[in-house]
Amino acid sequence: MTTPCIICVAITGSVPRKENNPAVPITVEEQIESTQEAFEAGAAIAHCHVRNDDQTPTSDPEKFGRLMEGLHKHCPGMIVQLSTGGRSGAGQARGGMLPLAPDMASLSVGSNNFPTRVYENPPDLVEWLASEMRKYNVKPEIEAFDLSHIFQAKLMQDRGELLGTPYVQFVMGVKNAMPVDREVFDFYIRTVKRLFGEDAPWCAAGIGANQIVVNEWAVAAGGHARTGLEDNMRLDRERLAPSNAALVSRVVEICERHERPVASWQEARAILGLAPLAA
C-alpha cells in the first residue's frame, strides 16, 4: 500500500514581507485565513511563525496562542507546528510558546551558516527546547540543515531526549548550507532509514526556485513534502504565488502524477504517531 503524502505548508516564516509578495500573511487573522485555504487545498500540517505589526519576526506566545485558537477553529484536525527558529528570538524566548502544547514544534539540533549570518543552536539551548517539548508532549520536527544534524537527532533519541521516532526534515537550498543535490538527497534518505528504521517518516523542503524540485523528489521517493510562502514566493520566474493554497495545489498535482494519495489530517497524525482526534 502506498503511504499517503503529508503536505506541510510553511505559511509565513520570518523573512518574506508584503513588499516581496502581497500574499504573505502577516497578521494573525491573515495567517488563519491563508492556512484555512491551504488546509482545504490538501495541507495537513501548518508550520507557523508570528510577526509584529511592522512585519518583524517575534516569538510572542500571545500571538502564537491566538493563531493556534484560530487554526483549531477554522482548520479542525490540522496539525499545528510552531517554530522555535532563531530568527524570531534569542535563547529560551525561542521556546516561550511551547507551554501552549501545540501538536509539533520545529527543532534545529545544530548550528550552520545562513546567507548572511550564523544560525546558532548551542547544545544547552537545544537540550532545553527538547526538554520543554517532552514536558508539554510536543513532537519535534528535526530541521536538518546538515548531515550532522541527523546523527545528532539519533544521539538525542538514544538519550531519551526526543519523543518517539524523530521526524526529520531535510532543508535544502539555503545559501551556505545544504545544497540541492540529488545524490546528497538520496544519501540522507538512506541515513534516516539506517538510523531510525526503514519505515521512519521524513520530509524535505526546498528553498526558492528549488521548492518544486525538492517537492518532486520527496513525493517520488516516498517521503513527505513542505511548501509555502515562507520558503518560496513564486510560481515561476514571471509569476508570484497568489497564495499558500496555490503552492499546496502544486504538490497535490505532483502526488497525482506519482499516484500517491494526499494524507488527510487523520492519516498524517497516524503516520507521525500523534494522538488521534475526533473527526
N, C-alpha and C positions, 0 to 999 in steps of 0.2 A: 504493500500500500504506500502511495506517495505521501510524504509528510507535507501537510499544508504549510504554506509560506507565511510567516508572520511579517507584516509590514509595520515598521516603526516610522512615525512621522515626527521629525525634529522641527517644531513649528516656528521657533523664533531665534534661539541662540543668543549670543552676547554681542555679535559683531554687525550683522546686517541692519541697515537703517532704512527708513522710509525713502530717503533720497536715493538709495540704491535700487529699491523696488517698493512702490507704494503698497504692495500686497503684504509686506512683512507686518505681522500683527504685533503691536507694541503693548497696548493697554490690556488689562486682564479681560475686559469684555471682547476686544478684538481677538484675543487668543482663544477664548471659549468658542466664538463663532467659527473661527478658522479650523479649530480642531474638530468641531462637530461636522463640518463639511468633509474633512479628511476621514473621519470615522465612518461616515456614510459612504465614502468612496472605497473603503476597504482597509483602512489602518486599524490595527488592534492595540498598538502602543503609542502613547503620546509622550515624547521626550520634551521636557518643559524647562525653560528658563523664564525669569521675570525681569522686567525693566522698570526704571524710573520714568517719570513723565518726560524727562529730557532725552529718553531713549538709552541712557547709560545702563549697564547691567547692574543687578543687585541680587543679593541672597535673602531679601526681606521675607521672613516667614509669614508675615501678614498677607503679602501679595500672593505667595505660594498657597496659603490657606484659601484665599478667595478663588484662586484659579482651580484648585482641587475641588472645591464645593461646586463650582460651575460645571466642571467636567463630569463629576458624578451625576449631576442633574441632567445634563444635556447629552452625555455620551455614556449611558449606563452600561457598566461591564467593561468598558475600555480600561486597559492597563495604564495607570498613571505613573510615569517615571520622572522623578525630579532630578535636576542636575546639581551635582556638588562641584562643578568645574571651577577652575581657578581664576577665570576672568571675572567672575561675579562677586568675589570676596576674597578675604585672606584668612588663613588659619582656620580655627574652628567655626568661624562665621559661615564657612562654606557648607557646614552641616547643620546649621541652625534650624532648617526646615524638617529635619528627619523625625523629630517628635510628632509631626503630623501623620506619620506612619503611611506614606504612600506605598503602593504595591512594590515599586522598584526605585532605585536611585543609581545614577552613574557613579562609578568608582574608578578613578585613574590610579594605578598602583605603582607608578614610577614616573620619573621626570623625563622630559625630552625637549628638543628645540621646537619652537613655533616660528612663524615667519620673521618676527621682529623681537622675540623675547624667549626666555626660558620658561617653559611650563613646569613649575616647581611642584612636586608632590613628595615631600620628605617622608621618610618611613614613619616617624612618630605621628604625623597627621593622617597618613593612610591607615595606620593601625587604629587611630581614634575614630575615623569615619567608619571603618569596618565594624568596630565595637558598637557604635551607635546604630548601625544598620541591624546588627544582631539584636540589640536591645529592643528595637521597635518592630522587629520582624519584617524588615525591608530587604528584598532580594537585590543584591548588587548586579549591575551590568558592568563587566570589566571592559573598560575602554583601552584597547591595546594599540598604542602608537608605535610599538617596538616589540621585537621578539622577546626581549627580556621580560616584558610585562606579562606575557602568557606564562612564563615559568614562575614569575613572582606570584601569580594567582594560584598556581599549583602549590607553591610553598605555603601560602596563606590557607589554602584548603586543608593541607596536611596538618597545619597547626590548629585547625578548628576555628579559624577567623572568618570564614565565609559560610553562609547558609546554603546547604545543598550543593548541587553541581554548578560550578560557575558558568554564567552565560557570557561568553567572550565575544566582543565586537571588534573587528579589525577596522581601524580608521586609516584610510589610505588617501594620499594625495595632499596632505598638509605640507606646505613648503618646509623643508629642512627636517622632515620626519619621514614616516614610511612612504615609499613611492608606490605608485600604481603599477605593479609589475606582476604579470600572471604567474611566473614561477614562484615568486615570493608568496603570493596569494595561496597557491596550491600547497606550498610548504607549511603555511600557517594552519591550513585545514588539517593536514596530516598531524601537525604538532598538537592541536587541540584534541584530536581523536586519540592520539597516543597517550596524552597526559590525563584526559578526563573520560575517555571511553568512546567507543565507536558511535554511540547514539547521542553524545553530548551536543546540545544545540549551540549554534554560533550564528553570528550576524556580521555583515560588512557594510561599511559606509564609504562612499567616495565623495571627495570634495570638489566643488566647482563642476567643470565640464566632465570630470571623471565620475560624477554621480551615476549617470546612466550606464557607464561601462561596468562599474562595480555592481550595480543592481543586476545587470545581466549575468555577470559571473556568479553572483551569490545564488540567484534563483536557479540557474542551470546546474550548480554544484550541490544543490540540496540544502543550502543554508537559508538564512532569513535576511531581509533587506531593510535598510534605512534610507529614507528620502526626506525631503522637506526643505523649506526656505533657509533654515539655519546653515545648511551645507552648500546650497546651490540656489541661485535666484533666477536661473534662466531655463527655458525650454530648449533653446539653441542659440547660436551666435546672434541671431537677429531678434529673438523674442524673449521678453521677460516672462517668467512663470506667472500666470494670473492668480494663483492661489496654491496653498499647500495641497489641496484636493487634486489639482491638476497633476502635481508631481506624483501623488499616490496613484492616480489613474494610469500613469506610465508604467508603474511597477505591476499593477494589475494586468495590463496588456502583456508584459513580459511573462508573467505567470501563465497566462492563457497560451502563449506561444510554446512554452515548455511543458504544458499540460500539468501544471501544478495548481491545486486549489489554493485560494487565498484563505488564510486562517481566520476564522471567526474569533471573537474575543474569548469565547468558551474554549475553543481549541488552543488558542495561544496560552491561556492560563494553564491548561493541562500540559502542554509541551514544556513550559518553563517551571512547572512544579509549584505554581501559585495556588492559593486556596480558591476553590470554585465559588462562584456567586450564583444566586438565584437569577433566572432569566427575567 
